[in-house]
Amino acid sequence: MKPYVICHMMSSVDGRTLTGNWGRVKGMGAYEETGSSFKANAWICGRTTMERDFASGKPLKLRSNGKALPKTDHLASLDARSFAIAVDKDGKLNWEKASIGGDHLVVVLNEGVSSAYLGHLRDKKISYIFGGKRELDLKLVLEKLWEGFFIRKLLLEGGGHLNGSFLKAGLIDELSVLHLPVADCNMGAPSIFEDSEGNKVPVSKLELLKVKKLENDVLWLRYKVR
């Protein structure tokens, strides 16, 4: 079993997602409001987004006591009811707190991560799970989030590479996009879905569920992923 996955994103009309290019645009506040309407008990982002918006900017200094920690999942909080999931397979991010906005932090790793980094997460009372030896099996990750944390509905709010990986794996149930009334034609600006390896990816077909015009000329589109 896996959570119901909703990819919830905000973009320009041409599908770009890096809002820093746009200046002050009315309507950005609709993102959090529409996202909360799904009543998901977890959200997930990739390393780049987490590093930019949530993790500590201080250099990561790890201390090793020479003790090898088992490469098994670690649940640091049994009382948490909402979760922020950080996909950081190589253990690069420096976390100073065990929560983001009240949501308990769960880090997704591969089994190559050092015991020193696992010790860092344990010291901060941060949960972590393993999604594979080197590369991540996203289906396995979702199964662990379902079973270990009782996550039933998950907002995927990653960058294009993470979103693209979920899409290629057939793990997205619904797409929710807020189109702001801006056009961003900057070369290389990230889009909603991208392939990190530059491969040709089969087209994913969508079924339109709902269209709603919000304030400030924001258009909210919801699709079922076939």
N, C-alpha and C positions, 0 to 999 in steps of 0.2 A: 504494500500500500504506500501511496505517496500523497503529499498535500496537493490541494487544488492550486495551481500556479497561475497567477495573473501577472503578466509583464506590464507594469504601469510606468509610463514614460511621458515626458513633456518635450515637445520638439517644435522647431520652426516648420513652416508649411512644406519645406523641402526635406524634412526628416532629420535635420541636424539637432544635436542635443547639448552642445557646449554653450550654456547660457551666458557665459562671460563675454561672448562676442556681441551680445545684443544690447548692452546698456540697460537702461531702466525701461522695462516693458510692463505695462499693466496686465494683470491677469495671472502672474506667476503664482500668487497665493492659492489659486484654484487647485494646484497640484496636491498639496497636503489635504485639502478638504475633500477632494474626490477620492484620494487614496484611502482616507479613513472611512469612507462610506462602504468599503468592502468588508470592514470588520475582520481583517486578517490578524492573526496573532503573531506574525513574524514577517520580516522583510530581509532581503538578501542583496548584497552588493559585492563587487569584485575588489581586488587590492587597490587599483588605481583610484577608484571612487572613495574607498575608505581612507586611503592615505591623504587624499586631497581634503576631505571634509570632516573626518572624525578621529583618526589616529593621532598620536602625539607626533609633533614635528621634530622632537629631540632624537639624536642618534640612539640606536638600540645597543645597549651595553649588556652583554650576557655574562653571567658568572656560572662557571661549571664547578660542581663539587665532586666531579668524577664518577657520579652515580648514574648508571643508565636507567632511564625510565621506560617502562613498557610502551609499545606503540599500540595502545588501546584507548578507546574513547574515554573522555573524562567529563563527567557531569558535575559541575561545581555548585549548582544551585538546584535544589529539588522543589523550591517554592515559586520559582519564576513562572509567569503566565504569558509573558510577551518577550519576543526575542529579536535581536539584531544579528544576522548571520554574515560573517565576513569570510569571503573566499580568498585565502592567502596561502596557497598550497606549499610554498617554500618557506613560510615563516619569516616574513620580512618586516611586518608592521610592529611598531612599538606602541603597546597599549598601556595606559596608566590607570584605567578604570574598568570595572567588570560590566558596565552598562552604558548604553547610549540612549539618552532621553528616557530613562526608566526601563528600557528593554535590555534584558540580560544578553550579554555578548557570547556568541558561540563562533569559534574560529574553525574553518574547514582546512585541513592540512593534508599533505602526503606523508608517507612513512619515512621519507628521507630527512625530515626535520630533526634537528639535534635535541638531545635531552636537555641541554641548557635552555633552549627556547621553550620547551614544554614546562620546564621549571619556572620560567618567567611567567607563563600563563597561569600556572597553578598558584604562584605567589600572589597574583592579582585576582585570584578566585574567578578566573575566566574558564568557561567550558570549551572543550575542543573535541572534534571528531576527525577520523581519518577517512579519506575518500579514495585511497588507492596507494600503490607503492610509489609511483612517480607522477603519473598523470591521474586526473580525477575522474572517477566514474560518478557522474552527476545523478544518475538513477539511484545508485547506492547511497549517495548523500541525502537525497530526498527520503529514501526509506528510513534512514537513521533519524532524520528530523521528525518523521511521523512517529516512529516507535519510541525514541528516547526522550523527545520533548513534547510529544502530543500536538505537534503543529499540523493543523488541518487545512489552513489556507495561508498561502505565502505570496507576498508581493515581491516580484523580481524587479529590482530597480537598478540593475547593473549598468555598466558601460556596454558599448556595442559588442565587444568580444564575449563577455559573459552571457549577454542575451542571445547572441548568435550560437553559442555552445548549447544552451538550453533548447533553442529552436531546432538545431540540427539533431539533437538527441530525442526530439519528439516529446519534450517534457512540459511545454507551455500549453495550458488549457485555454487561456483567454488573453487578448491583447487590449490594453486600455491606453489610449494616446490622447493627450491634450495638445492640439495644434494652436500655438500662439500666432497672432497675426504679424509675423515677421518672416522674411526670406533671408536665408544665410547661405551664400554661395562660396564661402571661404574654402579654398582647396585644402583637402585633408581633414576638415572638421568631422568629428565622429558622428555616426548615425545610430539609429535605434538598434539595428542588427548588423554585425560585421563578422567576418571570418578571420580569426587570428593568424591562420596559416596561408591565407591568400588563395585558397582552393575555390574551385567552382562548386557552388552549393546548390542542390536542388531547390526549386521554388516551393515555398510553403503557401498553401491556399488558405484563405480566410473567409469566414462568413460574417457579414455585418449583423450585429445584434442591436445596436442602438446608436443614434446620433443626437447630440444635444448641444444647443448653442448656449454658452455661459456668458456671464458679464465680460465686458472688455473685448468682445469679438473672439473669445476663445471657443474653439470647437472641440467637443469631447466625443471621441469615436471609440466604440467597443466592438471587438471582433471575437468570434470563436475561432480557435485554430483547429482546422480539420485534421 
